[in-house]
Amino acid sequence: MANINGQVTQFNNIEVLDKGYVRLEAITGKDLSSVNSAKVSFDKKATEFTDKERRLIKYLASHGHTSPFRHAFVTFECYAPLMVARQWWKYIIGSGHEEIEKGMQDPFTAWNESSRRYITEKPEFYIPAPEEWRGVPKDKKQGSGGMVPLEVGSVATDNLIKYQKIGLTLYEQAMEKGICAEQARLFLPAYGLYVRWYWSASVQGVAHMLNQRLAHDSQAEFQEYAKAVYEVLLENFPVSADELVKLAEEAGA
């Protein structure tokens, strides 16, 4: 349970893919927070959100004045395949221009991930259904195109399950033989392996990720997570989300 804009709300998982989820873990601020972050320049403060405040958010967003949107923060717990997690991680490394030039991460974002150096929780893997396998795009060197024939997808799903079972068996055997967890994990098929992490970012930082990952040409699996994050952002920062995130309608979010 948590308090959002004066109301007690239960944070529930939004299911994504076959086993994944996104959950709002914590929140600081609301649309009015960004308004007052801008108004402080004139030593003013609003106590309620009216059409005047709505127009101010629209002005800030449309003119690229993003600093007021960095005073409200959200923390998500995410559970996703490694191939999604590693793309998501780029929004930690690349979230600040000065920091990225120095090879540092933005101090105003955070990422903490579960580690198989310390845990032996049973591994879970992402397994696309036979009808979910995509083909090679015709007009570019990366990404994906339309769906492959169902018979091709069925073979791919079966082969993936067999491959993952082999890796899981070898991982468990290594652990039983006394090999440390941080080395035994080498046997686990990596890209489909589910990992769990906390991600904290400002409203502006979340919107930046969404504007890239709701795009129709972004990785489809990441798009599904972006839709879940957008759902949370829109519920808690409805005006800011509507003004800052411009690709939601295109993505069907």
N, C-alpha and C positions, 0 to 999 in steps of 0.2 A: 504494500500500500504506500502511496505517496501523495503529496499535496501539489496539485497543478492548478495555477491560477485560482487558488482558493477552494478547489474541490479535491476531495479524496478520490483517487483513481487507482485501480488495480492494473499493474503493468503485466500484460499478457504477451506471450510469444506470438509473432506473426510468422506462420509457417512458410518456408521457402524451399523449393526443390523437393527432394524426396525425404530428407531428414533434417534439413537446416531450419534456422529461424533467425529472426531479429527481435530484440526486446528492448524497450526503453528502460534503462536502469536508473537514471537520475536526470533531473532537469533543473536549470537555473534561469529564471527570467520568463518573459513573454513578449508579445509584440510591443507592449507599452515600454518595456525596458529599452528597446532600440530607439523608440521615440524620444525618451528622456535622455538617452546618451547623446542624441543630436541636439536637443534643446538646451543642454547644459552650456553649450557655447554662448548662449544668450542669457544664462543664469535663470532659466525657466524650467518648469516641471509640470507635466500633466498628471492628474490624478485619476482620470478615466479615459477610456479609448472612444473617441468620437470620429466623425467623418473627417475632421481636421487632422487628426493623427493618422488616419488612413491615407490621406493625401500626402502627408509628409513622408510616410514609408514609400509610397509610390514614387515620389520625387527622388528620395535618396537612392532607391534601387535603379531607377531609369537613368540617373546621372552618374552612376558608378561610385557613389559615396558609401563604401562598404564598411568603414570602421564602426559605425553604430551597431552593426549586426554582429560584431565580435564581442559584445558584452553579455550575450545570452548563450548558454552552453547546454549541450545535451550529451549524455553518455549512453551508449548502446552496448548491449551484450549481443555478440554475433556468433553464429555457428554455421560455417560454410566450408566448402571444399578448398583445399590449398590453392587451387588455380584462381579462385576468386579472392582469397585472402591476400595473396601476394600482389594482385592488381590494386586492391584496396589500400595496401600499405603505402603505395606511392603517394597517397594524400597526407601521409605523415612526413615523409622525406621532402616532398615538393610543396609544402604548404606555406613556406616563407621564402621570399626571394633572397634575402641576405643570408639566411641559414643554409639554403641549398648551395650557394656559392662557396660556403665554408665547409660543406659536407656535413652539416648538422641538421637536426630536425627542428621544426618549429616548437618553441617551448610552450605554446598555447594550444597544442594538441597533444593527445596521449594515446598510447596503444600498449596494452598488456595482454599477452597471449599465454595460454596454457602450454606447458612444455613436456614433451615425452622424455626429457631427462629426469623428470621427477614423478610423473604419473604413469600408471599402467592401466588406465581406463581402457576398456575394450575398444579397439579402433572401429570407426564407422567410415564407410566409403560412399561416395556419390556414384549412383548407377543410373545412367539415362535409360529410360524405357525404349523399346525398339523403335517407336515412332518419334523419338526425340533426337535422333542422330542427324546432324546437318552435313551438307556437302561442301566442297571447295567453292568459293566465290569465283565468278567468271571474270570480274573486272578489277580485282585487286589481289595483292599477295598475302593478305592476312584476313582474319575474320572468317565468316562462314556464309554459305549461301542457303539454298532451299533444302528441304528434307531429302535424305537418300531413300531409295526404295525400302519398303518394310522388311523385305527378306534380308537386305544388307544390314539394316539396323538390328534385326533379331540375332544375327550371327555376332555382331559387334557386342551386344549386351551379354550374350552367353560367354563370349571370350573374355570380356572384362570381369565378369563374376569369377570365372575360373582363375584368371590372373590374380585377382585380389585374394582369393582363398589360398593360393599358393604362398603369396607373400605373408598373409596372416599366420599360416601354419609355421613358416620359417621363423617368423618373429616370436611366436609363442615357444617354439622349440629352443631358440636361443636364450630366452628368458629362463626356461626350465633348466638349461645347462649352466646357468649362473652368469651369463653374459650381462653386462650392465645395460640398463634401459637406454642410455644415450647412444649405444652402439647397436643394440638389438633393433632399434627403429629403422636402421638402414635397410632392413628387409621389407619394410612397408611400402607398397606402391604410393608414390608421393602425391601426385597432382589431384587424385580423387579423394585423398584422406581428409576427413573433416577435422577442422581445428576450431577452437573457441577463443574469443578474445573480447576485451573491452575497448571501445573506441570513443574518445571524447573529443568534441570539436565545437566551435562556435556555430551559430546559425549560418553565418556567411560561409564557413568552411564546409558545412554539410551541403549547402546549396551549390557550392562549387563542384563538389563530387557529383551531385545529382545532375547538374547541367551537362556533365560529360558522360555519365553512365546511364542516363535515361535515353541517350541518343540511339537512334535505330541501328547504327552500325557498331555499337559497343558489344562486348561479349554478352550473349543472351543470358547466361547464368547470372552475370553481374547485374544485368538489367532487372532481373527478378528481385534481387536484394535491394537495388536502388528504389524500386517501387514500394517495397516495405518500409524503407527509411523515409521516403517521401510521405507515406501515409501517416507516420508518426509526426513528422515535421508539420504537416498540414493541420493535424488535429490540435497541436499545441501552439503553433505560430501561424495561424491561417492567413493573415495578411502578408506577413514577410515571406512565407513560402510561396504564395501566389505571385508575388512580385519578383522574387529572386530566381525562382525555378521556372524556366521558360520552355522546357522540353517535356513537361509532364503529360500534356494533352497528346503530343506526338507519340509518346510511349504507351499511352493508354493507362497511365497511372491515375 
